[in-house]
Amino acid sequence: MKVKNIFIKYKKTKEIFKDNRGIIADIFYKHSINHVAMIVSKPNVIRGNHYHKKTTQYILVTRGTLEYWYKKLNDKKKPRSIILKRGDLVSTPPKEIHGLKIGKFGNEFLVFSKGLRGGIDYEKDTYRVPSIINSK
């Protein structure tokens, strides 16, 4: 799992263009993506609790917050979590379980997938697991 915020300018890259009209923030550059979906979630719902054997998945939070829970498949350690906010882009590699707990005001996010994930292929590389989310 890796997280970056698309609105924070990194010193060694040119991912953000800003002028008096606003901002253009690159999400991906020279990167293969097979599917993009927008997900709108109601407050306090749980999503995910699955992994993909071959697909790499990226979540870009566009509104609200969410708790992103994750752990490697077959890892005996407890899952970890991070709070994601607007502009955060998290990558989920194959064989990493991930679960999402949506914030109290709901949220929206875009999911970019490299591999099978959309249309009739939506469930072909999705393997459901019991919830890894700790109900604090």
Contacts in CASP RR format, 6 or more apart in sequence:
PFRMAT RR
TARGET T0000
AUTHOR 0000-0000-0000
METHOD contacts of the structure
MODEL  1
MKVKNIFIKYKKTKEIFKDNRGIIADIFYKHSINHVAMIVSKPNVIRGNH
YHKKTTQYILVTRGTLEYWYKKLNDKKKPRSIILKRGDLVSTPPKEIHGL
KIGKFGNEFLVFSKGLRGGIDYEKDTYRVPSIINSK
1 68 0 8 1.000
1 70 0 8 1.000
1 82 0 8 1.000
1 90 0 8 1.000
1 91 0 8 1.000
1 92 0 8 1.000
1 93 0 8 1.000
1 96 0 8 1.000
1 98 0 8 1.000
2 90 0 8 1.000
2 91 0 8 1.000
3 68 0 8 1.000
3 82 0 8 1.000
3 84 0 8 1.000
3 88 0 8 1.000
3 89 0 8 1.000
3 90 0 8 1.000
3 91 0 8 1.000
4 10 0 8 1.000
4 88 0 8 1.000
4 89 0 8 1.000
5 85 0 8 1.000
5 87 0 8 1.000
5 88 0 8 1.000
5 89 0 8 1.000
6 15 0 8 1.000
6 16 0 8 1.000
6 25 0 8 1.000
6 26 0 8 1.000
6 27 0 8 1.000
6 60 0 8 1.000
6 87 0 8 1.000
6 88 0 8 1.000
6 89 0 8 1.000
7 16 0 8 1.000
7 23 0 8 1.000
7 25 0 8 1.000
7 87 0 8 1.000
9 15 0 8 1.000
9 16 0 8 1.000
15 25 0 8 1.000
15 26 0 8 1.000
15 29 0 8 1.000
16 23 0 8 1.000
16 24 0 8 1.000
16 25 0 8 1.000
16 26 0 8 1.000
17 23 0 8 1.000
17 24 0 8 1.000
18 24 0 8 1.000
27 60 0 8 1.000
27 89 0 8 1.000
27 112 0 8 1.000
28 58 0 8 1.000
28 112 0 8 1.000
31 114 0 8 1.000
32 114 0 8 1.000
33 112 0 8 1.000
33 113 0 8 1.000
33 114 0 8 1.000
34 113 0 8 1.000
34 114 0 8 1.000
34 115 0 8 1.000
34 116 0 8 1.000
34 117 0 8 1.000
34 118 0 8 1.000
35 111 0 8 1.000
35 112 0 8 1.000
35 113 0 8 1.000
35 115 0 8 1.000
35 117 0 8 1.000
35 118 0 8 1.000
35 119 0 8 1.000
35 121 0 8 1.000
36 110 0 8 1.000
36 111 0 8 1.000
36 112 0 8 1.000
36 113 0 8 1.000
37 110 0 8 1.000
37 111 0 8 1.000
37 113 0 8 1.000
37 117 0 8 1.000
37 118 0 8 1.000
38 108 0 8 1.000
38 109 0 8 1.000
38 110 0 8 1.000
38 111 0 8 1.000
39 47 0 8 1.000
39 108 0 8 1.000
39 109 0 8 1.000
39 110 0 8 1.000
39 111 0 8 1.000
40 107 0 8 1.000
40 108 0 8 1.000
41 47 0 8 1.000
41 66 0 8 1.000
41 100 0 8 1.000
41 102 0 8 1.000
41 106 0 8 1.000
41 107 0 8 1.000
41 108 0 8 1.000
41 109 0 8 1.000
42 102 0 8 1.000
42 106 0 8 1.000
43 102 0 8 1.000
43 103 0 8 1.000
43 104 0 8 1.000
43 105 0 8 1.000
43 106 0 8 1.000
44 101 0 8 1.000
44 102 0 8 1.000
44 103 0 8 1.000
44 104 0 8 1.000
44 106 0 8 1.000
45 101 0 8 1.000
45 102 0 8 1.000
45 106 0 8 1.000
46 99 0 8 1.000
46 100 0 8 1.000
46 101 0 8 1.000
46 102 0 8 1.000
46 131 0 8 1.000
46 133 0 8 1.000
47 99 0 8 1.000
47 100 0 8 1.000
47 102 0 8 1.000
48 98 0 8 1.000
48 99 0 8 1.000
48 100 0 8 1.000
49 97 0 8 1.000
49 98 0 8 1.000
49 99 0 8 1.000
49 128 0 8 1.000
49 129 0 8 1.000
49 130 0 8 1.000
49 131 0 8 1.000
49 132 0 8 1.000
49 133 0 8 1.000
50 97 0 8 1.000
50 98 0 8 1.000
50 99 0 8 1.000
50 126 0 8 1.000
50 127 0 8 1.000
50 128 0 8 1.000
50 129 0 8 1.000
51 73 0 8 1.000
51 94 0 8 1.000
51 95 0 8 1.000
51 96 0 8 1.000
51 97 0 8 1.000
51 98 0 8 1.000
51 127 0 8 1.000
51 129 0 8 1.000
52 92 0 8 1.000
52 94 0 8 1.000
52 95 0 8 1.000
52 117 0 8 1.000
52 125 0 8 1.000
52 126 0 8 1.000
52 127 0 8 1.000
53 94 0 8 1.000
53 95 0 8 1.000
53 125 0 8 1.000
53 127 0 8 1.000
54 94 0 8 1.000
54 115 0 8 1.000
54 116 0 8 1.000
54 125 0 8 1.000
55 94 0 8 1.000
55 113 0 8 1.000
55 114 0 8 1.000
55 115 0 8 1.000
55 116 0 8 1.000
55 117 0 8 1.000
55 125 0 8 1.000
56 91 0 8 1.000
56 92 0 8 1.000
56 93 0 8 1.000
56 94 0 8 1.000
56 113 0 8 1.000
56 114 0 8 1.000
56 115 0 8 1.000
57 91 0 8 1.000
57 92 0 8 1.000
57 98 0 8 1.000
57 111 0 8 1.000
57 112 0 8 1.000
57 113 0 8 1.000
57 114 0 8 1.000
57 117 0 8 1.000
58 89 0 8 1.000
58 90 0 8 1.000
58 91 0 8 1.000
58 92 0 8 1.000
58 111 0 8 1.000
58 112 0 8 1.000
58 113 0 8 1.000
58 114 0 8 1.000
59 68 0 8 1.000
59 84 0 8 1.000
59 89 0 8 1.000
59 90 0 8 1.000
59 92 0 8 1.000
59 100 0 8 1.000
59 109 0 8 1.000
59 110 0 8 1.000
59 111 0 8 1.000
60 87 0 8 1.000
60 88 0 8 1.000
60 89 0 8 1.000
60 109 0 8 1.000
60 110 0 8 1.000
60 111 0 8 1.000
60 112 0 8 1.000
61 84 0 8 1.000
61 85 0 8 1.000
61 86 0 8 1.000
61 87 0 8 1.000
61 88 0 8 1.000
61 89 0 8 1.000
61 107 0 8 1.000
61 108 0 8 1.000
61 109 0 8 1.000
62 86 0 8 1.000
62 87 0 8 1.000
62 107 0 8 1.000
62 108 0 8 1.000
62 109 0 8 1.000
62 110 0 8 1.000
63 86 0 8 1.000
63 106 0 8 1.000
63 107 0 8 1.000
63 108 0 8 1.000
63 109 0 8 1.000
64 85 0 8 1.000
64 86 0 8 1.000
64 103 0 8 1.000
64 105 0 8 1.000
64 106 0 8 1.000
64 107 0 8 1.000
64 108 0 8 1.000
65 83 0 8 1.000
65 84 0 8 1.000
65 85 0 8 1.000
65 86 0 8 1.000
65 103 0 8 1.000
65 105 0 8 1.000
65 107 0 8 1.000
66 83 0 8 1.000
66 84 0 8 1.000
66 100 0 8 1.000
66 101 0 8 1.000
66 102 0 8 1.000
66 103 0 8 1.000
66 107 0 8 1.000
66 109 0 8 1.000
67 81 0 8 1.000
67 82 0 8 1.000
67 83 0 8 1.000
67 84 0 8 1.000
67 100 0 8 1.000
67 101 0 8 1.000
67 103 0 8 1.000
67 133 0 8 1.000
68 81 0 8 1.000
68 82 0 8 1.000
68 83 0 8 1.000
68 84 0 8 1.000
68 90 0 8 1.000
68 98 0 8 1.000
68 99 0 8 1.000
68 100 0 8 1.000
69 79 0 8 1.000
69 80 0 8 1.000
69 81 0 8 1.000
69 98 0 8 1.000
69 99 0 8 1.000
69 100 0 8 1.000
69 101 0 8 1.000
69 132 0 8 1.000
69 133 0 8 1.000
69 134 0 8 1.000
70 79 0 8 1.000
70 80 0 8 1.000
70 81 0 8 1.000
70 92 0 8 1.000
70 96 0 8 1.000
70 97 0 8 1.000
70 98 0 8 1.000
70 99 0 8 1.000
70 132 0 8 1.000
71 77 0 8 1.000
71 78 0 8 1.000
71 79 0 8 1.000
71 80 0 8 1.000
71 96 0 8 1.000
71 97 0 8 1.000
71 132 0 8 1.000
72 95 0 8 1.000
72 96 0 8 1.000
72 97 0 8 1.000
73 95 0 8 1.000
73 96 0 8 1.000
73 97 0 8 1.000
78 134 0 8 1.000
79 97 0 8 1.000
79 132 0 8 1.000
79 133 0 8 1.000
79 134 0 8 1.000
81 101 0 8 1.000
81 133 0 8 1.000
81 134 0 8 1.000
82 90 0 8 1.000
84 90 0 8 1.000
92 98 0 8 1.000
97 129 0 8 1.000
97 132 0 8 1.000
99 131 0 8 1.000
99 132 0 8 1.000
99 133 0 8 1.000
101 133 0 8 1.000
111 117 0 8 1.000
115 125 0 8 1.000
116 124 0 8 1.000
116 125 0 8 1.000
117 125 0 8 1.000
117 126 0 8 1.000
END
